[in-house]
Each structure stands twice: as C-alpha cells, then as structure tokens.
Amino acid sequence: MQITSPEFKKNARSALSDTQLQKALGHVRTGFIDKRQASVDALPEFDELRDSARAIKDHTLAHLDLYLERYEEKVKSAGGYVHWAETAEDARSVILDICRAAGARTVTKGKSMITEEIGLNEFFEKEGVRPVETDLGEYIIQLRGEHPSHIIAPAVHLNKEQVEADFRRVHDHLRPNRDLSEPESLLAEARRVLRSEYFTADVGITGANFLVAETGSSVIVTNEGNGDLTQTLPRVHVVVASIEKVVPTLEDMSQILRVLARSATGQDMSVYTTVSTGPRRPGDPDGPDEYHVVLLDNGRSSMLGTEFQDMLRCIRCGACMNHCPIYHAVGGHAYGWVYPGPMGAVLTPSLAGIDKSGHLPNASTFCGRCEAVCPMKIPLPKMMRHWREREFARGLNPATQRYGLRAWALFASRPRLYHLAASFAIPALSFFTGRRPRFRYLPFAGGWTRHRDLPAPENRTFLQQWRSRQAAKQEAQA
C-alpha cells in the first residue's frame, strides 16, 4: 500500500469538502460511541479489567522473546509451521512460497490489518494469485480498489447507494432487475457470491487477534463467521500476525476479550471467537491439512524499550478513532496509510518513519478522549508529543514553525523579557480586533483564521490581573 501520509493536509481538505463522506462519518456516534458507553456502563468492573489487561500486555512485552519462543514450540508440537519475517518483503515472500507449494490460484482472506500493512493483495495480483476478501466491508472496498478507512469497519465511509452501484457493476452475471434496496439484500448477494469462493480456494489467510503461547493457538474475533470458513475449508491455513499479538495463556486472552468487543462495537462479546491450533488431526471433521504462522516484526522490535513501547499493547479495537474529533472530521483515508486515527498517529511514524508521517501526530487536538477510552490505557497524546519533539529535533517541521518555536522558547525561558513583550503585544494586537473580542485575521495564523475566529487576549496579562486582584484584596482586608 502506497503511503500518502505526507499529503495529509491535502487529503484532509478533500475529505472536508466531500459531502457524502461527511454524511457517512456522522454515523460513527450512533454506530460506535453510544453503544460502547452503554456496554461499559453495564459492567461495573470495566476499569479494573482495563488495568488487568494492561498488566498482562506489559508483562508479555517485558518477556516477549520467551513467549514467542514458547509459542513457536507449541505450534510445532501441534503439527504447524512458524515462519519469522523481519520485514514486509520477507513476509510476502514466505506467504507466496506457501501458496505456490499448494498450487494456489485463488486465496480467500479474512480481515487482517497486517496483510494491509505488507500490501499482500497488490503483491498477489502481480504474482498471478487472486485474493478474495471475505469480510463484507473488506469485500466492498476490494471491489472499489480502495483500502480500509477504519480498522474494524473498513467501509464506514460508504453509503448503501454506493455499495448497490458497485454490486451491480461487478456482479454482472446476476439478473439486472434484482432488488438491492435494503441492506439485507446486499448482504444476501455478497454471501451468495462469496460462498463459491470458499470451496474453490486452496489457501485461506487470516490475521490473529491473539497468539496464545500456552497452547500455540491463534485466535480471531469476528461478527460474520467468514473467518471460520476461510481457515477451515481450504487445504492450507496461513495466519499472518505481528509479534506483539502473543499473550501467555488462554486465561489472559479471555481477560482481554472482556474489554475488546465492548470497546470496539459495544458488544459483550463478538459473535465468533475462534481458537485454532495446528492442522486437522485424525478424526477431525474439517480443518486444513497444513497450518502456517507468519510472525512479522516490521519495526516493532525497535519500539521495545523506547517511549513508544506502550503502543504495542494496542488490541486494534478502534475506540480511539471512534472518539477522535479529527477522525470524525476527515475519516480514515486522509491519514494516508493502514492505521488511521490516534493509534495511526503513533504507529505509522514508528513503522514508516516520522519523515513520511510527521503530519499525523500534529493532527490532534490533544483532548485526551483517545487515552480515556482505550481499553489498554495507552497514553496516545503523550506519544504524539514525543513524535512532535523528534520531528522538531530533526528539523522536519516547516522553517516558519521551527523559528517560531525557537522565538517562543527565547521569551518563555526569560520571565522578565516575556512579561515585557506581553505588555507591549496585547495593546498591539487590539489593532487587528478593533472592538471585536475575536480575530478574523492575524498574520502568521492564517491556517486557523481562514476557518474560524481566534479569541483575542484580554487587555491585560494574567499577571497584571492577578496583581490587581491581590492588591484589591489587601485593600479590602485593611
């Protein structure tokens, strides 16, 4: 997937002027926020569960090498194979080798952000392998040649009429006068078309919400059941997951599950929680003949022991973007890569480099809603500030911004000079406001004032007002 994060401002302007997108984004509140709050309110121990989930992941990350080795050992003992991939290119190469060994021409896929991260679909198409997304949202955006705009609701940016038009365009083998006016009819058609793909695919690829070191199991959490068909019907099942998805035990996995669905969709539990351990055993009625796990690093190990390690606790629930005012305004595609919203503003610089994604940690109001709702209590605003600091240290900000901050630091670190400058600046600024209490235009602040007024400062500085009030109190007491 080509990264367009350097074009975030351009992408955002386009998104803000897209009437259809703005209408679609309005459904995020009723679709996610309110449902999450109702689910959380019904579970009095939710905050205690968040503390427990955070502790489990912190412990795992502190001993990640040991748990990954244990996981590999258990997968092998169950008859599976583990492949280590340092980079996206390594992962693609391993997966292609597995598909070629299986003689696969068609591959079914469950929803997986990791396969988006490594650009697997585009790679397959170049290599003559046909990938078929089986998650409904992923299937819709695959038909459109797009990428997900949300990590749990890939097609949240689309409306029903757009989906109907795409189905009529692509499903041209079906009768043209069929009724697709209701969501149920669209779902039924997608199910009917995809059903045959499950039986013709030689390889099924899924992601993993968790990898359990205790048993060597991979766990997927879905609401459609497509993941089960993807991993049980083909002859070969390939799990593609990043290294931080491992947890020590099934009990630990169950504990985190209690906060995952509530944070993501407002459900107590997702409809399907599927645990897979190795290939089909003698006597099993179904399942793959081969079971492969591709463990991807792709920059994650370099986050360990740094101020960004906490990001590796993320369980991809999407709560941060569901509550983010920036995401509500511009949607997911504006962020320009796989991971949108606040989690993307931290993870994308970690994986793709701050030089390619410096706009993302700056696209925040720092309201703190993302951290407040995160089930793993990830300090997202703090890490965005760290990326801002690194961007500034490397001189990647615009020159005007760098010199402006240096000028501010000069005054802010010298109290007397700051007070003197403020006492002159406040009367001078009144030239731009006249009698109005707000700026409609201000030099060097056009990025703000083009879209909204800027509150004007009071006629006196805070310290001047403080001293005046203190003097009045003393007089009153005397």
C-alpha positions in Angstrom: 0.0 0.0 0.0 1.4 3.3 -1.1 1.8 5.7 1.8 0.3 9.2 1.3 0.7 10.5 4.8 2.9 13.3 3.6 -0.2 14.6 1.8 -2.3 14.6 4.9 -3.3 18.3 4.7 -4.3 17.9 1.1 -6.2 14.7 1.9 -7.9 16.4 4.8 -9.1 19.3 2.7 -10.5 16.9 0.2 -12.3 14.9 2.9 -13.8 18.1 4.5 -15.3 19.1 1.1 -16.7 15.6 0.4 -20.4 15.8 1.3 -21.1 12.1 1.0 -18.1 11.3 3.3 -19.2 13.8 5.9 -22.7 12.3 6.0 -21.2 8.8 6.4 -18.9 9.9 9.2 -21.9 11.2 11.1 -23.0 7.6 11.8 -19.9 6.9 13.9 -21.5 8.3 17.1 -24.6 6.1 16.9 -22.7 3.2 15.5 -19.8 3.1 18.0 -19.7 5.7 20.7 -23.1 5.4 22.3 -23.1 1.6 22.1 -19.6 1.4 23.7 -20.8 3.7 26.6 -23.9 1.6 27.2 -21.9 -1.6 27.3 -19.2 -0.1 29.6 -21.9 1.2 32.0 -23.4 -2.3 32.3 -20.1 -3.7 33.5 -19.1 -2.1 36.9 -15.6 -3.7 36.9 -14.7 -2.4 33.4 -11.9 -0.1 34.6 -10.4 -2.9 36.8 -10.4 -5.1 33.7 -8.5 -2.4 31.8 -5.9 -2.4 34.5 -5.6 -6.1 34.3 -5.4 -6.2 30.5 -2.7 -3.5 30.6 -0.7 -5.5 33.1 -1.0 -8.7 31.0 0.4 -7.0 28.0 3.1 -5.1 29.9 4.3 -8.4 31.4 4.3 -10.1 27.9 6.2 -7.3 26.3 8.8 -7.4 29.1 9.4 -11.1 28.3 8.4 -11.1 24.6 11.3 -13.2 23.4 10.5 -16.0 25.8 6.8 -16.1 25.0 7.4 -16.1 21.2 9.8 -19.0 21.6 7.2 -20.8 23.7 4.6 -20.1 21.1 6.7 -21.4 18.3 7.4 -24.6 20.2 3.7 -25.2 20.8 2.8 -24.6 17.2 5.4 -27.1 16.0 4.3 -29.7 18.6 0.7 -29.3 17.2 1.9 -30.0 13.6 2.2 -26.5 12.4 4.9 -24.3 10.9 6.2 -21.0 12.1 7.9 -18.5 9.7 9.8 -15.5 11.1 9.6 -12.3 8.9 11.7 -9.3 9.8 10.2 -7.1 7.0 7.1 -6.8 4.9 9.0 -8.1 1.9 10.1 -11.2 3.9 6.5 -11.9 4.9 5.2 -11.6 1.3 7.9 -13.9 0.1 7.1 -16.6 2.7 3.4 -16.4 2.0 3.9 -16.6 -1.7 6.1 -19.7 -1.3 3.4 -21.4 0.7 0.8 -20.6 -1.9 3.0 -21.8 -4.8 3.7 -25.0 -2.9 0.0 -25.5 -2.6 -0.6 -24.7 -6.2 -3.0 -21.9 -5.2 -4.5 -19.7 -7.8 -7.3 -18.3 -5.6 -6.8 -17.3 -1.9 -9.6 -16.4 0.5 -8.7 -13.9 3.2 -10.3 -12.9 6.5 -10.0 -9.3 7.6 -6.4 -8.5 8.5 -4.7 -5.2 9.0 -1.3 -6.9 8.9 -1.9 -8.1 5.3 -2.9 -4.5 4.5 0.4 -3.3 6.1 2.5 -5.6 3.9 0.5 -4.9 0.8 -0.4 -8.5 0.3 -3.3 -8.1 -2.2 -1.4 -6.0 -4.6 1.6 -8.4 -4.4 -0.6 -11.4 -5.0 -2.2 -9.8 -8.1 1.3 -9.1 -9.6 2.3 -12.7 -8.9 -0.8 -14.2 -10.6 -2.6 -15.2 -7.4 -6.2 -14.0 -7.0 -7.0 -12.7 -3.4 -10.7 -12.7 -2.3 -11.6 -10.6 0.7 -14.4 -12.4 2.6 -15.2 -9.8 5.3 -18.2 -7.9 3.9 -16.6 -4.5 4.4 -13.2 -5.6 3.0 -15.0 -7.2 0.1 -16.8 -4.0 -0.7 -13.7 -1.9 -0.7 -11.8 -4.5 -2.7 -14.4 -4.2 -5.4 -13.8 -0.4 -5.4 -10.0 -0.7 -5.4 -9.8 1.1 -2.1 -8.2 0.5 1.3 -9.9 0.4 4.7 -10.9 3.7 6.2 -11.4 2.1 9.7 -9.7 -0.8 11.3 -12.9 -2.6 12.3 -15.4 -1.1 9.9 -13.5 -0.9 6.6 -16.3 0.6 4.5 -17.7 3.0 7.1 -17.0 5.9 4.6 -19.6 4.5 2.1 -23.4 4.6 1.9 -25.9 2.0 0.8 -26.4 3.5 -2.6 -22.6 3.3 -3.4 -22.5 -0.3 -2.4 -25.5 -1.1 -4.5 -23.9 0.5 -7.5 -20.7 -1.4 -7.0 -22.6 -4.8 -6.7 -24.5 -4.1 -9.9 -21.3 -3.1 -11.7 -19.2 -6.2 -10.6 -21.9 -8.9 -10.2 -22.9 -8.6 -13.8 -23.7 -12.3 -14.0 -26.8 -11.8 -11.8 -30.1 -10.6 -13.1 -30.0 -6.8 -13.5 -33.5 -6.1 -12.1 -32.9 -7.8 -8.7 -33.9 -5.8 -5.7 -30.9 -4.4 -3.8 -32.7 -1.6 -2.0 -32.2 -2.9 1.5 -29.0 -3.8 3.5 -30.3 -7.3 3.9 -30.5 -7.9 0.2 -27.0 -6.5 -0.3 -25.7 -8.9 2.4 -27.5 -11.9 0.9 -26.0 -11.2 -2.5 -22.4 -10.9 -1.1 -22.9 -14.1 0.8 -24.2 -15.9 -2.3 -21.2 -14.7 -4.4 -18.6 -15.4 -1.8 -19.9 -18.9 -0.9 -18.4 -20.5 -4.0 -15.0 -18.8 -3.4 -14.6 -20.6 0.0 -14.9 -24.0 -1.8 -12.5 -23.2 -4.7 -9.7 -21.6 -2.7 -6.6 -23.7 -2.0 -5.3 -21.4 0.7 -7.1 -19.4 3.4 -5.3 -16.5 5.1 -6.4 -14.9 8.4 -4.9 -12.4 10.8 -4.9 -13.0 14.5 -6.3 -11.0 17.4 -4.2 -13.1 19.8 -1.5 -15.8 19.7 -1.5 -17.9 22.8 1.9 -19.1 24.0 0.5 -21.7 26.3 -1.2 -23.7 23.5 0.3 -22.4 20.2 -3.2 -21.3 19.2 -4.3 -18.4 17.0 -7.5 -16.5 17.9 -9.7 -14.5 15.6 -12.7 -12.4 16.7 -15.4 -11.7 14.1 -19.0 -11.0 13.7 -19.6 -12.6 10.3 -18.2 -16.1 10.5 -16.3 -15.6 7.3 -13.0 -16.2 9.2 -14.1 -19.7 10.2 -14.9 -20.6 6.6 -11.6 -19.1 5.5 -9.5 -21.2 7.8 -11.3 -24.5 7.8 -12.3 -25.1 4.2 -9.1 -24.6 2.2 -6.3 -27.2 2.4 -3.8 -24.7 3.8 -4.4 -22.1 6.5 -1.9 -19.3 6.9 -2.0 -17.0 9.9 -0.3 -13.6 9.5 0.3 -11.8 12.7 2.7 -9.3 14.2 4.9 -10.3 17.1 3.2 -8.3 19.8 -0.1 -10.3 19.4 1.2 -13.0 21.7 -0.3 -13.5 25.2 0.9 -16.0 27.8 -2.3 -18.1 28.4 -5.8 -18.7 27.4 -6.9 -17.2 30.6 -5.0 -14.0 29.7 -6.7 -14.0 26.3 -10.1 -14.4 27.9 -9.4 -11.5 30.2 -8.5 -9.1 27.4 -11.5 -10.3 25.4 -13.8 -8.8 28.0 -12.6 -5.3 27.1 -12.1 -5.8 23.4 -15.6 -6.1 22.0 -17.1 -3.6 24.4 -14.5 -1.0 23.3 -14.9 -1.9 19.6 -18.6 -2.4 18.9 -20.3 -2.1 22.2 -20.9 -5.9 22.4 -20.3 -8.0 25.4 -18.6 -10.5 23.1 -18.2 -10.7 19.4 -20.4 -13.2 17.6 -17.5 -15.6 16.8 -14.3 -16.1 18.9 -12.4 -18.9 17.1 -9.4 -20.7 18.5 -7.3 -22.6 16.0 -4.4 -24.9 17.0 -2.5 -26.7 14.2 -3.8 -28.6 11.2 -6.6 -31.1 11.1 -6.0 -34.1 13.4 -7.1 -37.7 12.7 -10.8 -37.9 13.3 -11.5 -34.1 12.9 -14.5 -33.5 10.6 -12.9 -30.5 8.9 -9.9 -28.2 9.0 -6.8 -27.6 6.9 -4.1 -30.1 6.1 -1.4 -27.5 6.7 -1.2 -24.8 9.3 1.4 -22.0 8.9 2.0 -18.9 11.1 3.9 -16.0 9.7 5.3 -13.8 12.5 6.0 -10.2 11.3 8.3 -7.8 13.0 8.5 -4.9 10.5 9.9 -2.4 13.0 8.1 -3.5 16.2 11.1 -4.9 18.0 12.8 -1.4 17.6 9.9 0.0 19.7 10.7 -2.2 22.6 12.4 -0.3 25.5 11.5 3.1 24.0 8.9 5.7 24.8 6.7 4.1 22.2 6.6 0.6 23.7 3.2 1.2 25.2 1.8 1.3 21.6 2.5 -2.4 21.3 -0.3 -3.0 23.9 -2.9 -2.0 21.2 -5.5 -4.6 20.5 -6.9 -2.9 17.4 -10.4 -2.1 18.8 -10.7 1.2 17.1 -12.1 3.0 20.1 -9.5 5.8 19.8 -10.6 6.8 16.3 -14.3 6.3 17.1 -13.9 9.1 19.7 -11.4 11.3 17.9 -12.7 14.7 16.6 -10.1 14.7 13.9 -11.1 11.3 12.6 -14.8 12.4 12.8 -13.9 15.3 10.5 -11.7 13.7 7.9 -12.2 9.9 8.1 -9.5 7.3 7.7 -8.2 7.7 4.2 -6.8 11.1 4.9 -4.2 9.6 7.2 -2.6 8.0 4.1 -1.7 4.5 5.3 -3.1 1.4 7.0 -3.7 2.8 10.5 -5.8 5.9 10.9 -6.8 8.0 13.9 -4.8 8.5 17.1 -3.3 5.0 17.0 -2.1 5.6 13.5 -0.6 8.9 14.5 1.7 7.0 16.8 2.1 3.7 15.0 2.7 5.0 11.4 5.7 7.1 12.4 7.1 4.1 14.3 6.7 1.7 11.3 7.1 4.1 8.3 9.2 6.9 9.7 8.5 10.3 11.0 9.8 11.8 7.8 6.9 10.3 5.9 4.2 10.8 8.5 5.1 14.0 10.5 1.6 15.5 9.9 -0.2 12.7 11.8 1.0 13.4 15.4 0.3 17.0 14.7 -3.3 16.2 13.6 -4.6 16.2 17.2 -6.5 18.5 19.5 -4.9 16.7 22.5 -8.4 16.5 24.0 -7.4 13.1 25.6 -10.5 11.2 24.6 -8.4 8.5 22.9 -6.5 7.7 26.0 -9.6 7.9 28.2 -11.5 5.2 26.2 -8.5 3.0 25.3 -9.1 -0.4 26.9 -5.3 -0.9 27.2 -4.8 2.6 28.7 -2.2 3.6 26.0 -1.0 7.2 26.6 -1.5 8.2 23.0 -1.3 12.0 23.4 2.0 11.7 25.3 3.5 9.6 22.5 2.2 12.0 19.9 4.1 14.7 21.8 7.2 12.6 21.7 6.9 12.3 17.9 6.5 16.1 17.6 9.7 16.5 19.6 11.6 14.1 17.3 10.2 15.8 14.3 11.4 19.2 15.6 14.8 17.8 16.6 15.4 16.5 13.1 14.3 19.8 11.5 11.4 18.2 9.6 8.9 20.9 10.6 8.4 23.9 8.2 11.0 26.6 8.8 8.4 29.1 10.0 7.3 26.7 12.6 10.8 25.9 13.8 11.8 29.6 14.1 8.5 30.5 15.7 9.0 27.9 18.4 12.6 29.0 19.0 11.4 32.6 19.3 8.8 31.4 21.8 11.4 29.5 23.8 13.6 32.5 23.9 10.9 34.6 25.6 9.3 31.8 27.7 12.7 30.9 29.3 13.3 34.6 30.3 10.3 35.7 32.5 11.2 39.4 32.6 11.6 39.5 28.8 8.3 37.6 28.4 6.4 39.9 30.6 7.8 43.0 28.9 6.9 41.6 25.4 3.4 40.6 26.6 2.7 44.1 28.0 3.5 45.6 24.5 2.0 42.8 22.4 -1.5 42.9 24.0 -2.2 46.5 23.1 -0.7 46.0 19.7 -3.0 43.1 18.9 -6.0 45.3 19.5 -5.2 46.8 16.2 -6.4 43.6 14.5 -9.5 43.2 16.5 -11.0 46.7 16.8 -13.9 46.4 19.1 -14.4 42.7 18.5 -13.3 40.1 21.1 -12.0 37.8 18.3 -9.5 37.8 15.5 -10.9 37.3 12.0 -7.4 37.7 10.6 -4.0 37.6 12.2 -0.5 37.5 10.5 1.2 34.0 10.7 -2.1 32.5 11.9 -3.9 32.1 8.6 -4.2 28.4 9.0 -6.5 29.0 11.9 -8.3 32.2 11.0 -9.2 31.0 7.5 -11.7 28.6 9.1 -12.6 30.1 12.5 -12.2 33.1 14.6 -9.4 33.3 17.2 -10.2 34.6 20.7 -8.4 37.8 21.4 -6.4 38.2 24.7 -7.7 40.4 27.5 -6.5 43.9 27.7 -4.1 43.0 30.5 -1.8 40.0 31.0 -2.7 37.3 33.6 0.0 38.5 36.0 -1.3 42.1 35.7 -4.8 40.9 36.5 -3.5 38.8 39.4 -1.6 41.6 41.0 -4.5 43.9 40.6 -6.8 41.4 42.3 -4.3 40.7 45.1 -3.9 44.5 45.7 -7.7 44.9 45.9 -8.0 42.0 48.4 -5.3 43.6 50.6 -7.1 47.0 50.5 -10.3 45.3 51.4 -8.7 43.5 54.4 -7.1 46.7 55.6 
